């Protein structure tokens, strides 16, 4: 992509990104970087590069987006990060079953695989997901936030990228042709237990089928979905396994 053509002159505001793991954060960052060019500055937070302030929200005045998973919510009594009413938040989320399967592929890079390991992993992540969704999406508060479901981003990418772009530059015209170009040419990171393969010019779409997961079990998936059904329903998801 020609970054010179995608660089804008108007200032971008700082947005704090709260993303549930495996909900399209890096895809979103790549699309934003392609659209805004050099003006878009990103802090991954967890990597702590040289010169990083190590704080959330970021104290660097030229940073536009910071990544955070609010991982403390994964602990039973974890309260997580405070909400700051002066900040706009971009909240990324995904259906729990798909997110858990994708996250498990990363987990296997440092752990041995077994049915018991998978089921224990999924059950642990369920509580984290529930607390994340309740805190950052369902709680009735006065925090400014744009909630983006991974399924919406990958099924209607032009529409949702337009919303995200407008969130960073409120009131500025959105170049739809530029968004279409980026969406059709997007890179896919194909994450597997032993490696990540870069699929260039793949485009924005979800090619994963949860039925292809090697521990696929409709009975266990139904149990997980039933435990989370109040949250999944509020997020607009339809039941796939729960009766």
PyMOL commands that set and color helices and strands:
alter all, ss='L'
color gray80, all
select helices_A, chain A and resi 3-6+25-39+71-74+96-107+115-138+150-155+157-168+176-184+210-212+218-227+229-234
alter helices_A, ss='H'
color red, helices_A
select strands_A, chain A and resi 15-19+42-43+65-68+88-93+145-149+188-191+196-199
alter strands_A, ss='S'
color yellow, strands_A
deselect
rebuild
show_as cartoon
